[in-house]
Amino acid sequence: MVVKIMPNDKGSPAGKLADAELHFDAGELEGLKLIGFGIWERRTGTGRNVTFPARQYSVNGERRSFALLRPGTDAAGQDRVRDVILHAYAEFEAQAAVTS
């Protein structure tokens, strides 16, 4: 699996640093990609967060969100994906600092 980072050059919405995609390069998912991850600066200003792909829907006029990537049997699976994306973003930042 390869994580592709697309920086948020627009600066909007505030706090959004980049979008991320997971590109699968082996196994049953080879040739597919999972899109919709967002990398955000935490509101407290310390650290970063990753949002997962989701669909919004309304119930009685209230907007709700349905996560598309959810734990099956291993609840720590989302943490591993989050860590992989944050690590890829840190590498992306380091590479951008070297080239500028």
C-alpha positions as CSV (number, residue, x, y, z in Angstrom):
1,M,0.0,0.0,0.0
2,V,1.2,3.5,-0.8
3,V,-0.1,6.7,0.8
4,K,-0.5,9.6,-1.7
5,I,-0.5,13.1,-0.1
6,M,-2.2,16.0,-1.9
7,P,-1.4,19.3,0.1
8,N,-4.2,21.8,0.7
9,D,-2.7,24.8,-1.1
10,K,-5.9,26.8,-0.9
11,G,-5.8,27.1,2.9
12,S,-9.5,26.5,3.1
13,P,-11.0,25.1,5.1
14,A,-8.9,26.5,8.0
15,G,-6.8,23.8,9.6
16,K,-6.9,21.3,6.7
17,L,-3.3,20.4,5.8
18,A,-3.9,17.8,3.1
19,D,-5.9,15.0,1.6
20,A,-4.6,11.5,1.5
21,E,-5.4,8.4,-0.6
22,L,-4.4,4.8,0.0
23,H,-3.2,3.1,-3.2
24,F,-3.0,-0.7,-3.1
25,D,-0.1,-2.2,-5.0
26,A,-0.4,-5.9,-4.1
27,G,-2.9,-8.5,-3.1
28,E,-6.6,-8.7,-3.8
29,L,-7.0,-4.9,-3.8
30,E,-4.1,-4.2,-6.2
31,G,-4.9,-1.4,-8.6
32,L,-7.5,0.1,-6.4
33,K,-7.4,3.2,-4.2
34,L,-9.4,4.4,-1.2
35,I,-9.9,8.1,-1.2
36,G,-11.4,10.6,1.3
37,F,-8.9,10.9,4.1
38,G,-8.2,14.4,5.5
39,I,-5.2,15.5,7.5
40,W,-6.0,18.3,9.9
41,E,-4.2,20.5,12.4
42,R,-5.7,19.9,15.8
43,R,-7.8,22.8,17.1
44,T,-5.7,22.9,20.3
45,G,-2.7,23.5,18.0
46,T,-0.8,20.5,19.3
47,G,-0.6,17.5,16.9
48,R,-2.6,16.4,13.9
49,N,-5.7,14.3,13.2
50,V,-6.9,12.2,10.3
51,T,-10.5,12.0,9.3
52,F,-11.7,8.9,7.5
53,P,-14.0,8.6,4.4
54,A,-17.6,9.1,5.3
55,R,-21.0,9.8,3.9
56,Q,-23.4,12.4,5.3
57,Y,-27.1,11.9,5.6
58,S,-30.0,13.6,7.3
59,V,-32.4,12.3,9.9
60,N,-35.2,14.6,10.8
61,G,-33.2,17.6,9.5
62,E,-30.1,16.7,11.6
63,R,-26.9,16.0,9.6
64,R,-25.1,12.8,10.6
65,S,-22.1,11.0,9.2
66,F,-21.6,7.3,8.4
67,A,-17.9,6.1,8.4
68,L,-17.0,4.0,5.4
69,L,-13.9,2.5,6.9
70,R,-14.8,0.9,10.2
71,P,-13.2,-1.7,12.5
72,G,-14.3,-5.3,11.8
73,T,-12.7,-7.5,14.4
74,D,-9.7,-5.4,15.3
75,A,-10.6,-2.0,16.8
76,A,-6.9,-0.9,16.6
77,G,-7.0,-1.2,12.8
78,Q,-8.1,2.4,12.4
79,D,-5.3,3.6,14.6
80,R,-2.7,1.8,12.4
81,V,-4.2,3.4,9.3
82,R,-4.2,6.8,11.0
83,D,-0.5,6.3,12.0
84,V,0.5,5.3,8.5
85,I,-1.1,8.4,7.0
86,L,0.4,10.7,9.6
87,H,3.8,9.1,9.0
88,A,3.5,9.6,5.2
89,Y,2.5,13.2,5.8
90,A,5.5,13.8,8.0
91,E,7.7,12.4,5.3
92,F,6.0,14.6,2.7
93,E,6.7,17.7,4.9
94,A,10.3,16.7,5.3
95,Q,10.8,16.2,1.6
96,A,9.1,19.5,0.9
97,A,11.4,21.3,3.3
98,V,14.5,19.8,1.6
99,T,13.3,20.9,-1.9
100,S,12.5,24.4,-0.9
